[in-house]
Amino acid sequence: MKTMKSLSTALVIFLMAGFSGNALSEEKPVDAVMQQAPASIEMTDGVIRKVDKTNSKITIKHGEIKNLDMPGMTMVFQVKHPDLLDKVQAGDKVKFRAEKSGSAFVVTDIQLDK
Ligand SMILES: [Cu+2]
């Protein structure tokens, strides 16, 4: 009776060792996925509040900007090229890309969201 019990205990330990061995080998693909290069910057939704061509600035009520880790808000951006302001006006729904440049946030691309 006592022998049977220690045999089954040994079997359980053997099975558990086999299980944790599998779990360890399955962690490697997960690490590989996390090391992949980040995707290109996503477009962010926004609504134009104000266009200031003189100062190359634009006020946008924007959704979450994932690449800048910024929640939705209304704020002023600089624009990379003044030409970007020619195709939008206050009230337009847009999709845009923004990047941080020094202490400023700069819109690098903008397009009407139809
Ligand atoms: Cu913002």
Backbone and ligand atoms as CSV (ligand in chain L), in Angstrom:
chain,resi,resn,atom,element,x,y,z
A,1,MET,N,N,0.842,-1.210,0.000
A,1,MET,CA,C,0.000,0.000,0.000
A,1,MET,C,C,0.873,1.255,0.000
A,2,LYS,N,N,1.849,1.244,0.904
A,2,LYS,CA,C,2.732,2.401,1.015
A,2,LYS,C,C,3.582,2.538,-0.250
A,3,THR,N,N,3.987,1.425,-0.835
A,3,THR,CA,C,4.788,1.426,-2.050
A,3,THR,C,C,4.002,2.024,-3.212
A,4,MET,N,N,2.714,1.625,-3.316
A,4,MET,CA,C,1.856,2.142,-4.379
A,4,MET,C,C,1.779,3.669,-4.328
A,5,LYS,N,N,1.646,4.201,-3.090
A,5,LYS,CA,C,1.478,5.644,-2.928
A,5,LYS,C,C,2.739,6.394,-3.379
A,6,SER,N,N,3.914,5.864,-2.988
A,6,SER,CA,C,5.132,6.566,-3.375
A,6,SER,C,C,5.400,6.432,-4.873
A,7,LEU,N,N,4.913,5.360,-5.471
A,7,LEU,CA,C,5.054,5.204,-6.922
A,7,LEU,C,C,4.226,6.254,-7.658
A,8,SER,N,N,2.967,6.430,-7.190
A,8,SER,CA,C,2.106,7.409,-7.861
A,8,SER,C,C,2.622,8.828,-7.615
A,9,THR,N,N,3.215,9.075,-6.441
A,9,THR,CA,C,3.810,10.380,-6.176
A,9,THR,C,C,4.968,10.639,-7.144
A,10,ALA,N,N,5.772,9.604,-7.348
A,10,ALA,CA,C,6.886,9.722,-8.290
A,10,ALA,C,C,6.375,10.002,-9.695
A,11,LEU,N,N,5.244,9.377,-10.059
A,11,LEU,CA,C,4.654,9.578,-11.389
A,11,LEU,C,C,4.182,11.027,-11.552
A,12,VAL,N,N,3.536,11.544,-10.497
A,12,VAL,CA,C,3.050,12.938,-10.538
A,12,VAL,C,C,4.227,13.896,-10.706
A,13,ILE,N,N,5.289,13.681,-9.955
A,13,ILE,CA,C,6.465,14.545,-10.054
A,13,ILE,C,C,7.057,14.484,-11.469
A,14,PHE,N,N,7.083,13.263,-12.022
A,14,PHE,CA,C,7.609,13.066,-13.373
A,14,PHE,C,C,6.774,13.848,-14.394
A,15,LEU,N,N,5.442,13.770,-14.244
A,15,LEU,CA,C,4.547,14.472,-15.181
A,15,LEU,C,C,4.699,15.988,-15.065
A,16,MET,N,N,4.820,16.470,-13.812
A,16,MET,CA,C,4.963,17.912,-13.593
A,16,MET,C,C,6.260,18.423,-14.202
A,17,ALA,N,N,7.320,17.611,-14.061
A,17,ALA,CA,C,8.608,18.009,-14.637
A,17,ALA,C,C,8.490,18.101,-16.155
A,18,GLY,N,N,7.776,17.155,-16.737
A,18,GLY,CA,C,7.570,17.177,-18.181
A,18,GLY,C,C,6.790,18.401,-18.605
A,19,PHE,N,N,5.785,18.754,-17.806
A,19,PHE,CA,C,4.956,19.921,-18.128
A,19,PHE,C,C,5.761,21.224,-18.121
A,20,SER,N,N,6.534,21.419,-17.043
A,20,SER,CA,C,7.282,22.680,-16.956
A,20,SER,C,C,8.345,22.737,-18.048
A,21,GLY,N,N,8.862,21.575,-18.461
A,21,GLY,CA,C,9.804,21.568,-19.579
A,21,GLY,C,C,9.150,22.084,-20.841
A,22,ASN,N,N,7.903,21.663,-21.101
A,22,ASN,CA,C,7.157,22.146,-22.264
A,22,ASN,C,C,6.907,23.651,-22.176
A,23,ALA,N,N,6.498,24.100,-20.984
A,23,ALA,CA,C,6.176,25.515,-20.809
A,23,ALA,C,C,7.390,26.383,-21.114
A,24,LEU,N,N,8.568,25.930,-20.676
A,24,LEU,CA,C,9.780,26.719,-20.928
A,24,LEU,C,C,10.078,26.822,-22.425
A,25,SER,N,N,9.942,25.704,-23.136
A,25,SER,CA,C,10.266,25.738,-24.558
A,25,SER,C,C,9.250,26.560,-25.339
A,26,GLU,N,N,8.015,26.713,-24.797
A,26,GLU,CA,C,6.999,27.499,-25.498
A,26,GLU,C,C,7.188,28.996,-25.290
A,27,GLU,N,N,8.043,29.413,-24.371
A,27,GLU,CA,C,8.249,30.846,-24.148
A,27,GLU,C,C,9.111,31.477,-25.233
A,28,LYS,N,N,9.908,30.712,-25.887
A,28,LYS,CA,C,10.825,31.278,-26.881
A,28,LYS,C,C,10.116,32.002,-28.030
A,29,PRO,N,N,9.073,31.417,-28.647
A,29,PRO,CA,C,8.388,32.146,-29.735
A,29,PRO,C,C,7.796,33.474,-29.268
A,30,VAL,N,N,7.322,33.534,-28.000
A,30,VAL,CA,C,6.745,34.778,-27.478
A,30,VAL,C,C,7.807,35.876,-27.463
A,31,ASP,N,N,9.013,35.551,-27.002
A,31,ASP,CA,C,10.104,36.536,-27.005
A,31,ASP,C,C,10.391,37.019,-28.417
A,32,ALA,N,N,10.374,36.113,-29.381
A,32,ALA,CA,C,10.663,36.464,-30.770
A,32,ALA,C,C,9.643,37.467,-31.294
A,33,VAL,N,N,8.359,37.272,-30.939
A,33,VAL,CA,C,7.310,38.198,-31.384
A,33,VAL,C,C,7.555,39.591,-30.812
A,34,MET,N,N,7.941,39.662,-29.517
A,34,MET,CA,C,8.126,40.960,-28.870
A,34,MET,C,C,9.331,41.712,-29.418
A,35,GLN,N,N,10.252,40.998,-30.042
A,35,GLN,CA,C,11.450,41.659,-30.554
A,35,GLN,C,C,11.280,42.170,-31.984
A,36,GLN,N,N,10.100,41.951,-32.587
A,36,GLN,CA,C,9.876,42.432,-33.951
A,36,GLN,C,C,9.897,43.963,-33.998
A,37,ALA,N,N,10.300,44.516,-35.127
A,37,ALA,CA,C,10.343,45.965,-35.299
A,37,ALA,C,C,8.943,46.545,-35.172
A,38,PRO,N,N,8.808,47.746,-34.562
A,38,PRO,CA,C,7.485,48.350,-34.429
A,38,PRO,C,C,6.892,48.710,-35.794
A,39,ALA,N,N,5.575,48.664,-35.882
A,39,ALA,CA,C,4.912,49.025,-37.141
A,39,ALA,C,C,5.077,50.513,-37.405
A,40,SER,N,N,4.884,50.939,-38.632
A,40,SER,CA,C,4.982,52.364,-38.960
A,40,SER,C,C,3.895,53.127,-38.206
A,41,ILE,N,N,4.113,54.430,-38.025
A,41,ILE,CA,C,3.230,55.253,-37.201
A,41,ILE,C,C,1.799,55.259,-37.754
A,42,GLU,N,N,0.854,54.989,-36.871
A,42,GLU,CA,C,-0.557,54.948,-37.259
A,42,GLU,C,C,-1.118,56.355,-37.437
A,43,MET,N,N,-2.135,56.472,-38.300
A,43,MET,CA,C,-2.858,57.737,-38.436
A,43,MET,C,C,-3.768,57.896,-37.223
A,44,THR,N,N,-3.936,59.140,-36.768
A,44,THR,CA,C,-4.804,59.454,-35.634
A,44,THR,C,C,-6.008,60.251,-36.135
A,45,ASP,N,N,-7.182,59.984,-35.579
A,45,ASP,CA,C,-8.391,60.736,-35.943
A,45,ASP,C,C,-8.380,62.098,-35.269
A,46,GLY,N,N,-8.919,63.093,-35.961
A,46,GLY,CA,C,-9.011,64.413,-35.362
A,46,GLY,C,C,-10.000,65.294,-36.100
A,47,VAL,N,N,-10.344,66.421,-35.445
A,47,VAL,CA,C,-11.192,67.447,-36.073
A,47,VAL,C,C,-10.434,68.765,-35.987
A,48,ILE,N,N,-10.291,69.442,-37.137
A,48,ILE,CA,C,-9.569,70.713,-37.165
A,48,ILE,C,C,-10.384,71.786,-36.443
A,49,ARG,N,N,-9.729,72.467,-35.515
A,49,ARG,CA,C,-10.377,73.571,-34.797
A,49,ARG,C,C,-9.938,74.924,-35.344
A,50,LYS,N,N,-8.666,75.016,-35.745
A,50,LYS,CA,C,-8.140,76.297,-36.212
A,50,LYS,C,C,-6.913,76.063,-37.082
A,51,VAL,N,N,-6.821,76.822,-38.167
A,51,VAL,CA,C,-5.650,76.745,-39.036
A,51,VAL,C,C,-4.953,78.103,-39.005
A,52,ASP,N,N,-3.676,78.096,-38.644
A,52,ASP,CA,C,-2.900,79.332,-38.535
A,52,ASP,C,C,-1.731,79.261,-39.528
A,53,LYS,N,N,-2.010,79.677,-40.763
A,53,LYS,CA,C,-0.998,79.572,-41.814
A,53,LYS,C,C,0.192,80.488,-41.557
A,54,THR,N,N,-0.058,81.651,-40.982
A,54,THR,CA,C,1.021,82.611,-40.728
A,54,THR,C,C,2.123,82.005,-39.868
A,55,ASN,N,N,1.719,81.235,-38.842
A,55,ASN,CA,C,2.701,80.650,-37.915
A,55,ASN,C,C,2.922,79.154,-38.126
A,56,SER,N,N,2.354,78.621,-39.206
A,56,SER,CA,C,2.470,77.181,-39.492
A,56,SER,C,C,2.029,76.322,-38.307
A,57,LYS,N,N,0.850,76.707,-37.767
A,57,LYS,CA,C,0.313,75.952,-36.635
A,57,LYS,C,C,-1.115,75.535,-36.918
A,58,ILE,N,N,-1.526,74.449,-36.272
A,58,ILE,CA,C,-2.880,73.952,-36.457
A,58,ILE,C,C,-3.399,73.426,-35.130
A,59,THR,N,N,-4.662,73.765,-34.823
A,59,THR,CA,C,-5.280,73.271,-33.592
A,59,THR,C,C,-6.183,72.107,-33.962
A,60,ILE,N,N,-5.954,70.969,-33.315
A,60,ILE,CA,C,-6.713,69.757,-33.625
A,60,ILE,C,C,-7.292,69.155,-32.350
A,61,LYS,N,N,-8.596,68.827,-32.410
A,61,LYS,CA,C,-9.194,68.011,-31.354
A,61,LYS,C,C,-8.927,66.575,-31.773
A,62,HIS,N,N,-8.001,65.896,-31.082
A,62,HIS,CA,C,-7.556,64.594,-31.559
A,62,HIS,C,C,-7.916,63.444,-30.629
A,63,GLY,N,N,-7.983,62.246,-31.205
A,63,GLY,CA,C,-8.158,61.020,-30.418
A,63,GLY,C,C,-6.819,60.608,-29.846
A,64,GLU,N,N,-6.779,59.429,-29.238
A,64,GLU,CA,C,-5.542,58.932,-28.651
A,64,GLU,C,C,-4.441,58.835,-29.715
A,65,ILE,N,N,-3.267,59.395,-29.405
A,65,ILE,CA,C,-2.118,59.285,-30.319
A,65,ILE,C,C,-1.185,58.235,-29.734
A,66,LYS,N,N,-1.244,57.021,-30.306
A,66,LYS,CA,C,-0.543,55.893,-29.694
A,66,LYS,C,C,0.970,56.067,-29.709
A,67,ASN,N,N,1.523,56.578,-30.819
A,67,ASN,CA,C,2.988,56.681,-30.895
A,67,ASN,C,C,3.542,57.734,-29.947
A,68,LEU,N,N,2.699,58.682,-29.493
A,68,LEU,CA,C,3.157,59.703,-28.549
A,68,LEU,C,C,2.666,59.403,-27.128
A,69,ASP,N,N,1.933,58.279,-26.975
A,69,ASP,CA,C,1.388,57.902,-25.674
A,69,ASP,C,C,0.564,59.054,-25.086
A,70,MET,N,N,-0.306,59.651,-25.934
A,70,MET,CA,C,-1.079,60.824,-25.534
A,70,MET,C,C,-2.573,60.537,-25.649
A,71,PRO,N,N,-3.320,60.859,-24.593
A,71,PRO,CA,C,-4.779,60.648,-24.675
A,71,PRO,C,C,-5.435,61.707,-25.562
A,72,GLY,N,N,-6.714,61.556,-25.847
A,72,GLY,CA,C,-7.429,62.526,-26.663
A,72,GLY,C,C,-7.516,63.881,-25.988
A,73,MET,N,N,-7.407,64.953,-26.789
A,73,MET,CA,C,-7.487,66.331,-26.263
A,73,MET,C,C,-7.526,67.300,-27.434
A,74,THR,N,N,-7.701,68.570,-27.126
A,74,THR,CA,C,-7.577,69.618,-28.145
A,74,THR,C,C,-6.278,70.358,-27.889
A,75,MET,N,N,-5.435,70.486,-28.919
A,75,MET,CA,C,-4.134,71.122,-28.713
A,75,MET,C,C,-3.591,71.704,-30.015
A,76,VAL,N,N,-2.552,72.523,-29.887
A,76,VAL,CA,C,-1.922,73.153,-31.036
A,76,VAL,C,C,-0.707,72.324,-31.459
A,77,PHE,N,N,-0.615,72.062,-32.749
A,77,PHE,CA,C,0.550,71.391,-33.323
A,77,PHE,C,C,1.266,72.354,-34.260
A,78,GLN,N,N,2.562,72.140,-34.429
A,78,GLN,CA,C,3.275,72.777,-35.522
A,78,GLN,C,C,3.116,71.860,-36.731
A,79,VAL,N,N,3.368,72.370,-37.915
A,79,VAL,CA,C,3.311,71.508,-39.095
A,79,VAL,C,C,4.691,71.444,-39.732
A,80,LYS,N,N,5.009,70.278,-40.274
A,80,LYS,CA,C,6.318,70.072,-40.874
A,80,LYS,C,C,6.476,70.939,-42.132
A,81,HIS,N,N,5.419,70.968,-42.950
A,81,HIS,CA,C,5.422,71.822,-44.147
A,81,HIS,C,C,4.155,72.675,-44.153
A,82,PRO,N,N,4.278,73.989,-44.377
A,82,PRO,CA,C,3.086,74.859,-44.423
A,82,PRO,C,C,2.064,74.383,-45.456
A,83,ASP,N,N,2.521,73.709,-46.494
A,83,ASP,CA,C,1.609,73.194,-47.536
A,83,ASP,C,C,0.537,72.272,-46.952
A,84,LEU,N,N,0.850,71.604,-45.845
A,84,LEU,CA,C,-0.121,70.688,-45.236
A,84,LEU,C,C,-1.393,71.427,-44.817
A,85,LEU,N,N,-1.270,72.744,-44.587
A,85,LEU,CA,C,-2.428,73.521,-44.129
A,85,LEU,C,C,-3.331,73.955,-45.277
A,86,ASP,N,N,-2.847,73.839,-46.506
A,86,ASP,CA,C,-3.629,74.300,-47.665
A,86,ASP,C,C,-4.859,73.430,-47.923
A,87,LYS,N,N,-4.795,72.162,-47.527
A,87,LYS,CA,C,-5.894,71.257,-47.882
A,87,LYS,C,C,-6.906,71.062,-46.763
A,88,VAL,N,N,-6.730,71.759,-45.618
A,88,VAL,CA,C,-7.692,71.592,-44.520
A,88,VAL,C,C,-8.175,72.947,-44.002
A,89,GLN,N,N,-9.347,72.940,-43.371
A,89,GLN,CA,C,-9.865,74.145,-42.729
A,89,GLN,C,C,-10.641,73.766,-41.476
A,90,ALA,N,N,-10.931,74.757,-40.639
A,90,ALA,CA,C,-11.638,74.507,-39.384
A,90,ALA,C,C,-12.923,73.734,-39.641
A,91,GLY,N,N,-13.160,72.700,-38.845
A,91,GLY,CA,C,-14.367,71.894,-38.975
A,91,GLY,C,C,-14.145,70.588,-39.712
A,92,ASP,N,N,-13.039,70.465,-40.455
A,92,ASP,CA,C,-12.772,69.244,-41.221
A,92,ASP,C,C,-12.437,68.078,-40.302
A,93,LYS,N,N,-12.974,66.904,-40.657
A,93,LYS,CA,C,-12.551,65.656,-40.006
A,93,LYS,C,C,-11.317,65.162,-40.743
A,94,VAL,N,N,-10.281,64.810,-40.006
A,94,VAL,CA,C,-9.025,64.406,-40.647
A,94,VAL,C,C,-8.433,63.148,-39.997
A,95,LYS,N,N,-7.478,62.589,-40.712
A,95,LYS,CA,C,-6.564,61.606,-40.133
A,95,LYS,C,C,-5.174,62.210,-40.283
A,96,PHE,N,N,-4.355,62.108,-39.229
A,96,PHE,CA,C,-3.040,62.748,-39.301
A,96,PHE,C,C,-1.986,61.947,-38.541
A,97,ARG,N,N,-0.740,62.255,-38.867
A,97,ARG,CA,C,0.386,61.674,-38.125
A,97,ARG,C,C,1.091,62.801,-37.402
A,98,ALA,N,N,1.487,62.547,-36.146
A,98,ALA,CA,C,2.221,63.552,-35.374
A,98,ALA,C,C,3.441,62.899,-34.742
A,99,GLU,N,N,4.518,63.671,-34.672
A,99,GLU,CA,C,5.744,63.199,-34.031
A,99,GLU,C,C,6.240,64.257,-33.066
A,100,LYS,N,N,7.061,63.827,-32.121
A,100,LYS,CA,C,7.662,64.781,-31.199
A,100,LYS,C,C,8.998,65.234,-31.767
A,101,SER,N,N,9.212,66.553,-31.777
A,101,SER,CA,C,10.470,67.113,-32.266
A,101,SER,C,C,10.965,68.101,-31.220
A,102,GLY,N,N,11.940,67.694,-30.426
A,102,GLY,CA,C,12.361,68.518,-29.294
A,102,GLY,C,C,11.213,68.603,-28.312
A,103,SER,N,N,10.775,69.826,-27.967
A,103,SER,CA,C,9.649,69.977,-27.041
A,103,SER,C,C,8.341,70.192,-27.790
A,104,ALA,N,N,8.390,70.234,-29.134
A,104,ALA,CA,C,7.190,70.517,-29.927
A,104,ALA,C,C,6.595,69.245,-30.516
A,105,PHE,N,N,5.283,69.299,-30.743
A,105,PHE,CA,C,4.604,68.223,-31.452
A,105,PHE,C,C,4.331,68.715,-32.869
A,106,VAL,N,N,4.765,67.912,-33.830
A,106,VAL,CA,C,4.726,68.335,-35.225
A,106,VAL,C,C,3.864,67.376,-36.046
A,107,VAL,N,N,2.926,67.958,-36.793
A,107,VAL,CA,C,2.119,67.160,-37.728
A,107,VAL,C,C,2.954,66.945,-38.977
A,108,THR,N,N,3.161,65.679,-39.329
A,108,THR,CA,C,3.989,65.361,-40.503
A,108,THR,C,C,3.159,64.961,-41.715
A,109,ASP,N,N,1.893,64.615,-41.483
A,109,ASP,CA,C,1.021,64.218,-42.597
A,109,ASP,C,C,-0.421,64.437,-42.136
A,110,ILE,N,N,-1.252,64.859,-43.074
A,110,ILE,CA,C,-2.664,65.087,-42.730
A,110,ILE,C,C,-3.504,64.859,-43.975
A,111,GLN,N,N,-4.661,64.229,-43.778
A,111,GLN,CA,C,-5.551,64.029,-44.923
A,111,GLN,C,C,-6.994,64.061,-44.465
A,112,LEU,N,N,-7.886,64.502,-45.357
A,112,LEU,CA,C,-9.298,64.584,-45.029
A,112,LEU,C,C,-9.839,63.174,-44.795
A,113,ASP,N,N,-10.673,63.013,-43.752
A,113,ASP,CA,C,-11.280,61.723,-43.410
A,113,ASP,C,C,-12.711,61.749,-43.919
A,114,LYS,N,N,-12.941,61.123,-45.062
A,114,LYS,CA,C,-14.265,61.195,-45.675
A,114,LYS,C,C,-15.118,59.994,-45.291
L,1,CU,CU,CU,-2.615,66.142,-27.518
